[in-house]
Amino acid sequence: MEKYLVLSFSPLPAEFIKSLIAPYKSMLDRDVEVVVFRDVHDKEKLFSYLKEADVIIGDYTMQVHITREMCYAMQKVRLIAQPSTGYDHIDVDACAEKGIPVANIGGANAVSVAEWTIMVALALLRRLVEAHERTSRGEWPQWEFMEKGTFELNGKTWGIIGFGRIGREVAKRVRAFNMKVLYYDKVQYPKEVEEEYGVEHAPLHKLLRVSDVVSIHVPLTPETRHMIGEKELRLMKPSAILINPARGEVVDEEALARALKEGWIFGAAVDVYSREPPGLDHPLLKLKGVNLILTPHIAGATTESRARIIQVTIENVVRVLRGEKPINVVNMPI
């Protein structure tokens, strides 16, 4: 009997993916073959797999792009299941034109990103990194920190840019700190949703002007690319902090580096970069003596969230192979 072909561009071993599908074997009408293929330069082999694949699992490392040419070579693909929140390495418009749904993992990592966001906000306001580094060197800058100032979240205003699953998880946690919470999104949510999360809609320029903490939780699209640039950073309070666990290209990194160096804002935390990994010539990596936290794209990658991401991805693959509609589709109505 002919098998279903699942083509994966992620670096997980084929046998591991097969083991994840195995518990669902009784739900399927045929066996599943899994091929892991990452050498996109071997076009002959790549396009032969694309022609035969029933489902594609995207690359969570974002190194293997799914291009328009690749999309139009797909003849049987029913779903591209991307095992991450971001999907900007996939030509989703071309996929939509071909009628191929692209699905991400929905809110599987929302809690992890929200917890990271709260963590770095507290660390920036209390100058935690500098305090640790100097104390571990044998210094005792207690009075210096008091004079420079460290700050509480209590009573401040938090601005959330992008009120999807992650933005909402942030809002739920921020309420525990007795903060006013504003959100900016391309749509204003119904009053009952705003009341449930204790938030108030605001235009972007107002949110930036009045917020003490601004966190970004939007996907990378043509509209969001560099949505935070010099003009927006200069709107922020000099005592405010910016947190970006979304996508590097959403923020003008050169402008952010200048903002930190020249003191337009108090601090920033960044988990994502326009080029990953960033080189030592990256403007943020060259900064010294500023209130900055840099992490290597791990905000959503806890042990628990990675298990949820794999589970959501595999369940979506099985759902489609059973002839059902996928969930978390990002590029077309389902």
C-alpha angles and dihedrals in degrees: 000000000000115000131223111250118221110190114199127195092183118098095242111123116259092236090054092052090047090052090054091052094044097083088060095050093108090058093058130077094219142018123276126233116201123203122185110203126170104155097099089169089072091077097172093059093037094055093045089057092044089053093054102034120114095188132013126208110207127225114269089196088062090224097113109064123203104220134193090256091053091046093054090051090061111101104168105021112134098177143011104209110198111199095212140055094251121071104167091122089067123078093231093175092058089047090052090050088055092046093246114142118221115205130187128195097271111210098344092120098030095106092048093051092045093052091048089050093053091044096055093043090058092043093052095047092049093042087235099165094052091044092052095045095049096043091049088054090059097259123133106206095165097132092039090059091049091052094045091048135238121207146213130230090221113112094003130118122252119200119203118199107202118022101209125119095304095043090053093050089052091050092052091055097041091059089068089065094059093246134150108242124208125182135195121201135153087253129040111231123229118277093251091058092049090050092048092057097032095238138135126212117238136173112258095250092053093046091052093047098051105030123101091196124031119189125185122219107161131119120247109263133147087266096051099042106117091351085149108055137140094297092052095043091052089055091062125093116261085236094053130102131215123214123193120184092144115077130324095231092059087076126051096238095198090053092047091052090053091046091056096041094048096038101245086140135021099238150324142217120207129185099166134055138193088242120032122236092025117223124236087259091065109123093235094048090054094058120107130186097016132120097257135140118196123187130178102250094286102125092108098030107092119142090252096048093048089056090050091047093053091046094050092047096049093044089053091050091051092045091057095044086055089057095255128130118266123240130225092035111174105183110045142016114273 
